[in-house]
Amino acid sequence: HQSMMMRSLLLLLATCTISAESFSIPPKFEPQSCKTDGARIFSSLTDGQAPTTSADDAIDDELEALDFNELIDLYVENFEEDLQEVVPDSRTDDEQDEDLIESHKGGNPTIDSNNEIDELEDLLATLTDTPVGTIELNDLAFIRETVETLVESLLLSDNCVDSAIANTVEQLLYRMVAEYTSAAEGDASVDQLQSVEPAAADFHRVLKTWELVVRSDSEGPNTSSFPEAIDRVRRIINYHQGLATNGIIFDRPSPGEYETVLRVMTKSRERGIDRAVRDIFESIPQKTCDMYSLVIPCLAKSRDRGAAERAEKLLREAVEHFPPVMENSNSNTGISIDCCNVVLTAWAKSGLDYGPKRAEELIVFMDTKDREHGNHGIIKPNIFSFTSLIDAYAQKRDWDGASQSERILNNLLNQYLEGEEGIPEPSVASWTIAISAWARISKKGFRGAAKRAGKLLTRMETLHEEGRIGFGPDAIVYVTCMNAYAFSKASDGPANAEEILDHTNQLYLEGDETMKPSIRSIGIVLDAWIRSNSTDAMEEAELLFERYEDPISNDSSEEEVRNIYKGMLFGWAKKGHPDHAQHYLNIMIGKGMKPDSFCFDRVIEANTLLNDEGAFQRSCDVFNRMESCRKSGDILPNERLYTSFIRAMTKARIPNLAHKANVLTRRMSDLYEQGNQGIRPTVFTYNAVLMACAETPSTPDPEPMPAFKIAIQVFNDLRKNESPDHVSFGNMLRCARLLPEGEQRDSVIKSTFSLCAQSGFVNDFVVRDLQSSGSESLWRELLRVPVGDQVNVDELPRQWRSKFEKRRQLSRPPFRQRTHRR
């Protein structure tokens, strides 16, 4: 009856869907030592009281009062009542279990009621409350069988396992160990102890359960459980090692246990996991090929500086212990080519100067070892190996590295085209990496790099058209070469980039969906024209924009589209066409793209530099549109935008200039106090207002004295909020001309120049403004220059020009660099 009762419990475990809510979650087991004190090893399985069920309270109290053996008897009595008129099954227990598991391979069946779950909770709670040493050894075997059946059923599922289930299985293992050690201290016979002694298989089942916690499903790996799972498997394997070392149990950790631990740990990509894996690996007495295959990629993919070195050392060790040998026509043993390639990739991405050389040496090693062991091609370098070597040189990001990448590609390609046996055809990735090597250094300004990329693309197209290679350029190859031209400094770079863009667009129109130009690619070619020094560059950019306006406008990437319009605006502004720039600004506002402060600023600056008739009126229109956007909450203007408009007013010499410039400065301060941190007036703003004050005499209906008062106020604000520079002092000297000639003007000039000299900002520009503002006798007196001598700033006291002396020293190259300049 006991056997039949336990079998019903096993069927329940094998068939029901178990969730975290179905268990009383045990605390983490913290093994302090591996002594034979069973009660201390097991400690406790739960904190507080055992979980209650929804059954009648009286029944619950009665169940909780029973010990484990009495609960079994109760199950037997209930089970006997259910056996009425049941025909005995002639199959063996194992056959019944296999049929049961087979019947549930299609999924996780659910149960019809919560009664079985309630009974299971009662059983587990009672087991928890039962003191160690009071369970009969025959019943202890049922716990092992329960765990075994549960783990086997979990392995048949494709889903991840809840960590609560793994934790419960782990705690049952610890209870088995605790009961065994307790029995060993008692009067149990040797045969009885051997039947219940925890074996390596028991520990392995628990490790497998934790592996199921991090198993990948349709949604990918359960990365959130990695830290807990890694911690648990490390504790379990260390615990098993301790029990075996101290002679408490006979079985030592099996290779399968170590492999499971390594599989769990190597799934993680957290920093430092490689060191933890290495520690476990080094503690394993007998290593297998699978262990090497797990550890080598983990070390190779580490972000540590010595990752490639350590991975290769382990790879060479693995090849010596497990050489590539062909067992039969269908299988082989030894380390795989994948392990070799991952180490090659590690050298390619190492960033070390000697990385490419080490990668090349590793390829020679692979080829040599493969020939030494029968030339079966098990670790013979394949196309992935050579592609990693190409990438290793490409990662050098210099002319030599790009040349070596192309050399390896061409050598491999030529040998393949000549039909040399065993030489693989270069892949698309091989071509892409070699072309991207030239694209990288083209972006760094190496002349001729873009043409080298273009030649590789042309060769690839030609060989494919001739049928000599199996594939032509894909979209990535075309875009990579296009970027090489777009970012080059060559005058024909934009035109060549546009040609590739148009070619891919034509392929797309002909039906190849993969060749559809992205909004980013269009923007890169447009930007190439915008940056070009060609006289008709913006006209070419405009034509390109018109051709691709529909895909640009219909693209869902709002930020990319906005950047294209912004680039066109900047380009026209840079070329001195503020009207075209303002056209794009108006489009951006009309389409709700919310142009930023720089868009408005560039248009105002372009108008100011052009300074033609109507320039200031256009700047006013732009500024007013900005103010409307600001009030509607579409923009937070910055300091540069307002400062540019003050300069525009000064350049136009509008009436009441100083007052209007000062009003704008006050508005900036108010907006800053309201929370716009980017609009706080800077030294550039104050300098612009001082210049506006100094230009007052050139405006219609000038009022010098009010302008001078504003200048004094602004200069004081500048000293209070910022630090004046040489422009500030120069503009203030020019403002002194607002005063009539005489003692008052001279006093202002003397005070301003003395403060400038004390601050260390005297330079050629300050001297020029001093000479234009004061009489010759005054400036000679201040500069200490005798009559008839010319002013030489370098001969003035060093303290007066200390700010520029420091800048000059900082800008000078180091002595070694200056003396060994080519």
NUBA-942105 format. One record per residue (C-alpha): x, y, z; residue in one letter. Coordinates in steps of 0.001 Angstrom, whole numbers, plus 500000, padded with zeros to 6 digits. Example, Ala and Ser with C-alpha at 12.3 -4.5 7.8 and 13.67 -1.06 7.14 Angstrom:
! NUBA-942105
512300495500507800a
513670498940507140s
This chain:
! NUBA-942105
500000500000500000h
502870502362500783q
504367501646497367s
501042502290495647m
500542505474497656m
503976506846496736m
503384505959493094r
500236508081493134s
502298510924494580l
504890510496491822l
502187510549489164l
500942513797490658l
504429515337490493l
504979514119486944a
501701515385485527t
500736518596487263c
501918522057486318t
503923523332489271i
504304527007490013s
506051529023492670a
502747529540494460e
502381525765494917s
505351525564497277f
506509526913500550s
509707528497499286i
512670527321501400p
515425529717502362p
518829529474500724k
520851526579502132f
524072527872503609e
526317524867504261p
528731525844507034q
530764522629506942s
530557519030505866c
530438517433509327k
528089514531510004t
525669516508512121d
522572515840510043g
520345518278511894a
522829521129511370r
523454520261507711i
519768520335506902f
519036523222509301s
515466524137508302s
513559524178505053l
511260527075505744t
511019530200507797d
507945530338510023g
504929528109509722q
504164525641506948a
501676526894504359p
498023526217504924t
495484525097502349t
491941526099501621s
490539522860503134a
488588522695506342d
490615524084509291d
489888521068511459a
491266518734508822i
494318520979508436d
494998520896512160d
494648517133512159e
497066516757509241l
499620519073510783e
499546517010513980a
500673513891512131l
504310512978511643d
505638511779508310f
505016508076508905n
501452508710510151e
500767510837507084l
501847507941504851i
499447505651506680d
496672508194506090l
497485508277502386y
497405504467502318v
493955504379503908e
492581506922501436n
494184505137498543f
492693501753499567e
489224503285499375e
489903504307495786d
491041500822494771l
487547499315494691q
486939497319491480e
490281498411490011v
491872495738487840v
495574495324488753p
498012496496486065d
500341493711484976s
503002496143483728r
506125496783485770t
506579500057487629d
509174501287485147d
506903500476482197e
504037502398483798q
506295505400484419d
507550505405480835e
504006505279479459d
502957508078481763l
505814510360480710i
505288509486477044e
501622510446477306s
502557513939478484h
505241514811475947k
502808517039474118g
502758519633476858g
502207520303480523n
498780518908481498p
496884520625484232t
494884518992486997i
491157519215487444d
491116520399491047s
493328521810493747n
492956518769495996n
496150517129494781e
498094520385495153i
496703520804498665d
497753517271499577e
501213517871498126l
501585521061500155e
500532519181503277d
503092516480502569l
505926518938501965l
504953521017505003a
504871517927507190t
508238516813505860l
509607520222506755t
508291520054510290d
509505516496510802t
512809516454512737p
515852514995511044v
516354511347511957g
512707510428512502t
511958509388508905i
512342505700508149e
515082504856505655l
512615503016503391n
510585506198503121d
513753508149502356l
514058506198499118a
510661507548498110f
512001511120498395i
514779510235495977r
512309508630493578e
510087511702493861t
512919514044492880v
514021511745490064e
510551511564488537t
509956515298488909l
513244516226487191v
512607513763484371e
509184515303483745s
510676518799483768l
513292517759481220l
510527516772478811l
509092520296478833s
510311523021476500d
509684525812478987n
511902527385481599c
511514526134485162v
510585528484487960d
513481529023490353s
511158528158493251a
510875524591491919i
514654524296491591a
515070525632495091n
512603523055496442t
514363520203494641v
517653521436496055e
516258521510499599q
514984517922499196l
518549516918498296l
519849518542501447y
517188516666503452r
518375513396501923m
521943514198502947v
520839515191506438a
518822511980506904e
521690509857505597y
524275511440507911t
521877511082510820s
521347507415510016a
525106506892509713a
525470508063513306e
522780505620514449g
522462501863514296d
521541501458510627a
523127498543508817s
525621498916505997v
523119497638503455d
520518500146504619q
522989503009504431l
524164502035500961q
520597502034499695s
519990505634500743v
523495507134500419e
523350510293498231p
524975509535494899a
526460511719492180a
523240511237490195a
521246512899492991d
523403516022492866f
523360515979489083h
519558516024489015r
519473519148491147v
522076520835488953l
520012519950485881k
516988521576487482t
518890524836487908w
520049524519484306e
516392524353483278l
515818527660485102v
518115529466482643v
517118527413479617r
516185529412476520s
512591529297475371d
510649531011472621s
511363534374474257e
515085533737474702g
517160532917477787p
515828533744481234n
518617536225481955t
517017537549485134s
517619534181486808s
521299533949485831f
522761535370489065p
520723533072491324e
521250529987489166a
525005530557488929i
525241531047492689d
523271527864493401r
525168525551491040v
528497526780492416r
527316526136495982r
525977522683495115i
529157521502493395i
531308522886496219n
529045521209498763y
529334517873496935h
533112518244496776q
533230518917500512g
531104515898501406l
533269513593499303a
536555515086500508t
535555514651504153n
534478511040503562g
530829511624504357i
529698510144501022i
531575507920498598f
530687509433495182d
532731512382494046r
531336514956491575p
530970513384488160s
532148514944484881p
528489515401483992g
527979517547487088e
530905519777486223y
529709520107482645e
526254521153483855t
527765523750486172v
529903525125483346l
526922525228480963r
524940527301483446v
527792529683484163m
528895530188480559t
525416531280479529k
526002534538481394s
527777537517479849r
528280539436483083e
531685540983483673r
533908538711485737g
532083535477484890i
535165534281482994d
537215534357486197r
534558532366488067a
534420529806485231v
538197529568485227r
538235528887488985d
535725526046488641i
537535524620485626f
540924524570487355e
539436522666490319s
538182519797488123i
540428516753488501p
539489515048485234q
538598517422482401k
536605516398479343t
536569517754475812c
533114519200476404d
534440521151479385m
537135522715477220y
534511523493474577s
532463525385477168l
535283527282478842v
537292528382475782i
534493530529474237p
533715532010477652c
537318533146478101l
537602534316474489a
534504536502474729k
535647538144477930s
536347541867477733r
539573541581479708d
542817542580478058r
544371539115478302g
541271537220477156a
542663536090473792a
545945534981475356e
544235532835477999r
541747531381475524a
544490530366473076e
546571528779475838k
543584526663476845l
542825525847473203l
546315524522472558r
546077522458475744e
542735521032474611a
544086520093471182v
546954518190472818e
544620516265475149h
541791515822472645f
543293515872469143p
541010516012466100p
540397512362465236v
537820510854462906m
536090507927464668e
534090506879461631n
532691508409458476s
529970510247460386n
531546511387463636s
534752512756465014n
536225513463468393t
538368516241469748g
538102519972469967i
535941521590467291s
536719524218464683i
534227526530466413d
536471526772469477c
539402527670467249c
537433530336465415n
536187531979468604v
539801532396469721v
540673533894466329l
537836536370466790t
539191537216470239a
542554538115468721w
540825540123465993a
538897542170468575k
541723542386471122s
542934545796469970g
546539544677470477l
549226545537467954d
550335541932467787y
546768540576467569g
546804539999463787p
550158538199463986k
548908535906466732r
545775535171464711a
547900534238461715e
550078531967463865e
546972530267465253l
545713529515461748i
549051527870460940v
548752525838464166f
545239524692463241m
546307523607459775d
549389521795461116t
547461519860463776k
544770518868461319d
547371517409458928r
549166515644461786e
545985513769462692h
544899512531459299g
543976515711457452n
540265515118458054h
539459518810458049g
538177518770461646i
540094521884462680i
541376522865459267k
540925526640458864p
537635527370457130n
536184530554455696i
535208531774459167f
538831531368460247s
540179533405457343f
537443536007457783t
538545536458461412s
542115536929460192l
540957539549457703i
539087541267460525d
542156541141462781a
544116543289460333y
541110545483459580a
540799546332463281q
544209548020463194k
542447550972461555r
545473552160459621d
546700551932456046w
548902548908456681d
546082547005458365g
543632547717455530a
546262546678452965s
546905543408454790q
543164542689454975s
542874543168451230e
546002541066450640r
544601538100452585i
541249538386450814l
542884538519447381n
545195535587448132n
542292533480449350l
540182534526446371l
542902533809443820n
543559530351445253q
539848529605445164y
539488530829441582l
542454528672440551e
540659525641441948g
543150524843444678e
541839521934446742e
540504522741450215g
540402526512449711i
536967527913450607p
535213530653448689e
535403534014450466p
532084534878452074s
530155538117451875v
531481538886455352a
535053538545454082s
534436541130451363w
532518543416453725t
535262543452456360i
537981544203453821a
535949547051452307i
535059548403455747s
538760548519456625a
539251551049453824w
536050552854454805a
537313553386458366r
540579554976457348i
538827556963454617s
536792558551457361k
540055559399459138k
541207561370456109g
543498558879454327f
543510559868450686r
543013557023448232g
541316554734450754a
537872555212449211a
539188554247445773k
540635551024447191r
537225550183448628a
535632550986445272g
538024548656443441k
537100545767445735l
533410546416445129l
533932546513441360t
535882543236441430r
533177541549443468m
530489542699441026e
532521541572438010t
533314538103439384l
529668537557440237h
528491538687436802e
530977536245435257e
529665533439437460g
533023532823439127r
531750533445442659i
528413532452444105g
527145535816445273f
527339539488444525g
527423542482446841p
524590542743449327d
523159545943450784a
525775546052453554i
528637545850451049v
527181548680448982y
526539550878452025v
530040550237453379t
531654551301450116c
529264554254449838m
530361555407453295n
534001555155452245a
533338557660449452y
530959559833451486a
533440560390454318f
536508560771452136s
538240564090451533k
538398563478447788a
536593565937445556s
534783563121443743d
533737561388446963g
530153562732447114p
529522561958443438a
530771558366443803n
528723557892446960a
525635559190445161e
526266556809442277e
526226553804444642i
523080555113446349l
521316555477443001d
522445551987441968h
520999550350445071t
517794552330444608n
517529551063441047q
517981547468442250l
515214548104444763y
512899549481442086l
513609546367440027e
512287544168442810g
515114543538445271d
513558544600448586e
516864544180450434t
518400547041448462m
515939549719449559k
518011552767450537p
517577553654454177s
516890557181455326i
520289557088457007r
522080556253453750s
520332559122451985i
521338561440454790g
524993560347454620i
525244561141450902v
523462564467451374l
525858565307454192d
528798564457451928a
527631567111449449w
526953569580452259i
530507569170453605r
532037569389450146s
534024572449449113n
532717572234445573s
531147575457444329t
527974573680443216d
527825571260446147a
524541572538447558m
522946572537444141e
523889568848443808e
522545568195447289a
519300569937446340e
518911567738443255l
519551564627445318l
517055565767447926f
514387566332445280e
514889562807443864r
514508561172447272y
512005563604448788e
509174561058448755d
511006558299450664p
512373560954453025i
508946562413453781s
507313558987454154n
509933557538456464d
508819556778460007s
512154557754461591s
511231561270462669e
514662562066464071e
516461560933460889e
514100562979458692v
514537565991460932r
518311565670460691n
518149565653456882i
516150568891456772y
518435570344459398k
521480569374457341g
520095571073454242m
519382574193456297l
522937574237457672f
524403573633454235g
522630576550452577w
523447578799455530a
527121577843455306k
527177578622451586k
525754582091452222g
522180581492451056h
520019582417454053p
516882582520451904d
517271578820451013h
518081578028454623a
514989579867455798q
512938577887453274h
513904574630455003y
513324576227458393l
509780577127457385n
509170573583456099i
510368572115459391m
508043574388461355i
505135573671459020g
505621569886459323k
505895570022463088g
509533568914463210m
510300571375466016k
513612572844464837p
516041573576467646d
517842576818468507s
520740576057466176f
518424576027463151c
517172579551463891f
520682580681464845d
522270579524461581r
519733581419459493v
520243584617461512i
524035584270461283e
523834583721457517a
521784586895457119n
524209588843459305t
527226587703457289l
525495588466453998l
524370591896455264n
522542592753452070d
519458594909451817e
516706593239453757g
519078590983455707a
518063592335459099f
514375592221458232q
514761588518457368r
516551587980460700s
513681589729462474c
511207587424460757d
513198584377461864v
513507585710465420f
509804586417465623n
508972582895464425r
511280581548467096m
509485583596469735e
506164582176468564s
507571578644468841c
508935579470472297r
505585580700473546k
503857577594472196s
506382575354473977g
508016573955470835d
511512575263471574i
513744576288474442l
515985578945472883p
519587579040473994n
522042581842474682e
523700581593471288r
520477582346469428l
519787585568471346y
523429586624471135t
523386586135467358s
520324588362467070f
522046591091469147i
524971590911466721r
522520591138463811a
521033594319465285m
524528595744465760t
525516594907462195k
522354596621460923a
522957599637463226r
519290599952464046i
517967602965465984p
518142602832469793n
520576599908469434l
522066599854472937a
518685599938474652h
517254597117472508k
520327594948473041a
520070595488476779n
516358594600476732v
517159591265475063l
519780590531477720t
517224591207480445r
514764588895478741r
517414586151478686m
517944586558482427s
514204586373483056d
513834583191480985l
516789581692482832y
515156582398486171e
511989580741484832q
513886577493484315g
515552577647480878n
519086576713481898q
520518577087478401g
519700580767477960i
521758582246480790r
523784585220479404p
527463584401478921t
530556586481478291v
529729586328474576f
526327587898475238t
527777590711477348y
530486591340474743n
527809591607472051a
525898594210474080v
529112596187474742l
529781596160470995m
526233597414470400a
526890600270472815c
530198601093471130a
528464601240467706e
525811603679468914t
527465606723467231p
526954605001463849s
523207604527464337t
520416606938463355p
519650609501466087d
522469608364468387p
522280608975472115e
525841608420473420p
525320609080477132m
522425606591477651p
524450604060475681a
527499604655477901f
525407604151481026k
524175600826479603i
527786599867478856a
528853600550482463i
525904598539483765q
526556595614481414v
530295595583482191f
529552595448485926n
527071592615485375d
529737590802483376l
532268591116486185r
529652589928488661k
528323586938486717n
531177585974484395e
534870586735483809s
535728589451481255p
538105588490478447d
540211590540476033h
537141591220473858v
535277592602476880s
538094595021477716f
538535596040474081g
534823596766473671n
534761598734476901m
537709600836475709l
535734601560472545r
532716602548474651c
534870605269476237a
534555607122472919r
530904607720473798l
532186610329476240l
533433613692475076p
537180614144474962e
538606615232478235g
539509614150481712e
536439611938482213q
537117609872479091r
540810609523479993d
539846608375483471s
537607605632482044v
540346604504479637i
542964604382482389k
540727602394484731s
539707599930482018t
543255599337480766f
544638598968484296s
542047596266485051l
542849594567481756c
546596594574482467a
546003593323486002q
543871590467484600s
546567589515482056g
544435590077478933f
546562592631477051v
547119591609473429n
547282593169469966d
543507593719469810f
543365595471473167v
546287597688472156v
544502598531468889r
541297599549470739d
543334601538473258l
545058603500470501q
541741604223468763s
540063605422471961s
542637607639473659g
545138610282472665s
548646609252471650e
550160610721474762s
547704608715476889l
548257605352475291w
552048605832475233r
551885606619478914e
549815603562479681l
551895601239477506l
555190602829478645r
556280603319475042v
558589606299474300p
557649608760471585v
558755607511468172g
558858603817469127d
556441601215467803q
554366599091470135v
555563595496470467n
553182593474472596v
555835590825473289d
557940593507474981e
555178594547477359l
555321593240480961p
554637589518481023r
552041589910483772q
549920592063481439w
549684589241478879r
549849586278481278s
546577584738480049k
547933584450476537f
551322583215477715e
549586580275479422k
547551579516476310r
550678579667474170r
552473577232476462q
549548574833476439l
549375574939472649s
553101574253472195r
553974570584471524p
556227568737474006p
559989569164473616f
560509565635472308r
557785566081469696q
559156569453468575r
562763568303468264t
561954565095466395h
559382566500464017r
559587565084460506r
